[in-house]
Amino acid sequence: MKMAGVQNRQPDVASLGKVRHKQKRQQSSSILRDIVDRMCRNLRPLFNFDPPTTEAEIRAASVQFVRKISGFTKPSRANEPAFLGAVDQVSAVPAQLLAALETNVPPKNRDQEAAKAKARSATRFPASL
């Protein structure tokens, strides 16, 4: 039933689509920022150290990355092949990257960097008595 003087307005489909797309984009970027912020806390730089980064260190970082993405600390038997395959594939990329990177800066000493990190941690999180 039409009322006098009231137009039956249909929503503009194109503008609704644009609004929804913008909302999804904002939500996606927010989620991505949150994931990156939380994920990168425990991943450590592997480039330019003396002694050089080992394959075991690269694999450990890859396992940590795949754990974070999959949400599994330890995958079930059914998911183990996929999990280990992903770790193998992810390990190949940082190994290639580290081999290709160049720098003029002298390599960092692992012990000195660990001591600096420990000092920063003690400052940020003082021991409670």
C-alpha positions as CSV (number, residue, x, y, z in Angstrom):
1,M,0.0,0.0,0.0
2,K,1.4,3.4,-1.0
3,M,1.0,6.4,1.1
4,A,0.5,9.8,-0.5
5,G,3.7,11.8,-0.8
6,V,6.0,8.9,0.3
7,Q,8.3,7.4,-2.2
8,N,9.2,3.8,-2.1
9,R,13.0,4.1,-2.1
10,Q,15.0,1.0,-2.8
11,P,18.6,1.1,-1.4
12,D,21.2,1.9,-4.0
13,V,22.9,-1.4,-4.5
14,A,26.1,0.1,-5.8
15,S,26.6,2.3,-2.8
16,L,25.7,-0.5,-0.4
17,G,28.4,-2.6,-2.1
18,K,31.0,0.1,-1.7
19,V,30.2,0.6,2.0
20,R,30.4,-3.2,2.6
21,H,33.7,-3.4,0.7
22,K,35.1,-0.5,2.7
23,Q,34.0,-2.1,6.0
24,K,35.5,-5.5,5.0
25,R,38.8,-3.8,4.0
26,Q,39.0,-1.9,7.3
27,Q,38.2,-5.1,9.2
28,S,40.8,-7.1,7.2
29,S,43.6,-4.6,7.7
30,S,42.8,-4.4,11.4
31,I,42.9,-8.2,11.7
32,L,46.1,-8.3,9.7
33,R,47.8,-5.6,11.9
34,D,46.7,-7.6,15.0
35,I,48.1,-10.8,13.6
36,V,51.4,-9.2,12.6
37,D,51.8,-7.4,15.9
38,R,51.3,-10.6,17.9
39,M,53.2,-12.9,15.6
40,C,56.4,-11.1,15.3
41,R,57.1,-10.8,19.0
42,N,59.0,-14.1,19.1
43,L,60.5,-14.3,15.7
44,R,64.1,-13.2,15.8
45,P,66.4,-11.7,13.2
46,L,68.6,-14.3,11.5
47,F,70.7,-12.1,9.2
48,N,74.3,-10.9,9.7
49,F,75.4,-12.9,12.8
50,D,78.7,-14.4,13.7
51,P,78.7,-17.4,13.6
52,P,76.2,-17.5,10.6
53,T,72.7,-18.7,11.0
54,T,72.3,-22.5,10.9
55,E,69.7,-24.6,9.1
56,A,68.4,-25.6,12.5
57,E,67.7,-22.0,13.5
58,I,66.0,-21.4,10.2
59,R,63.9,-24.5,10.7
60,A,63.0,-23.5,14.2
61,A,61.8,-20.1,13.0
62,S,59.8,-21.8,10.3
63,V,58.2,-24.2,12.8
64,Q,57.3,-21.2,15.0
65,F,55.8,-19.4,11.9
66,V,53.7,-22.4,10.8
67,R,52.5,-23.0,14.4
68,K,51.3,-19.4,14.6
69,I,49.5,-19.5,11.3
70,S,47.9,-22.9,11.8
71,G,47.1,-22.4,15.5
72,F,48.6,-25.8,16.4
73,T,51.4,-26.2,18.9
74,K,51.5,-29.8,17.9
75,P,49.4,-31.0,15.0
76,S,47.3,-34.1,15.1
77,R,48.4,-37.2,13.3
78,A,46.0,-36.4,10.5
79,N,47.4,-32.9,10.1
80,E,51.1,-33.8,10.7
81,P,52.0,-34.4,7.0
82,A,50.5,-31.0,6.0
83,F,52.2,-29.3,8.9
84,L,55.7,-30.7,8.2
85,G,55.3,-30.0,4.5
86,A,54.5,-26.4,5.3
87,V,57.5,-26.2,7.6
88,D,59.8,-27.6,4.8
89,Q,58.4,-25.1,2.3
90,V,58.6,-22.1,4.6
91,S,62.2,-23.1,5.6
92,A,63.4,-22.8,2.0
93,V,62.4,-19.1,1.6
94,P,64.4,-17.7,4.5
95,A,67.4,-19.8,3.6
96,Q,67.3,-18.3,0.0
97,L,66.8,-14.8,1.4
98,L,69.6,-15.0,3.9
99,A,71.9,-16.3,1.2
100,A,71.0,-13.5,-1.2
101,L,71.2,-10.6,1.3
102,E,74.3,-8.4,1.4
103,T,75.6,-5.8,3.9
104,N,78.6,-3.7,4.7
105,V,77.9,-3.8,8.4
106,P,80.1,-6.1,10.4
107,P,78.3,-9.2,11.7
108,K,76.7,-9.0,15.2
109,N,78.0,-11.2,18.0
110,R,75.3,-13.6,19.2
111,D,76.4,-13.4,22.9
112,Q,76.5,-9.6,22.9
113,E,73.0,-9.4,21.3
114,A,71.6,-11.9,23.8
115,A,73.1,-9.8,26.7
116,K,71.5,-6.7,25.3
117,A,68.1,-8.5,25.0
118,K,68.3,-9.7,28.5
119,A,69.1,-6.2,29.8
120,R,66.1,-4.8,27.8
121,S,63.9,-7.5,29.3
122,A,65.1,-6.8,32.8
123,T,64.2,-3.1,32.3
124,R,60.8,-3.8,30.8
125,F,59.9,-6.5,33.3
126,P,61.6,-5.9,36.6
127,A,61.7,-8.9,39.0
128,S,59.1,-8.6,41.7
129,L,60.2,-9.3,45.2
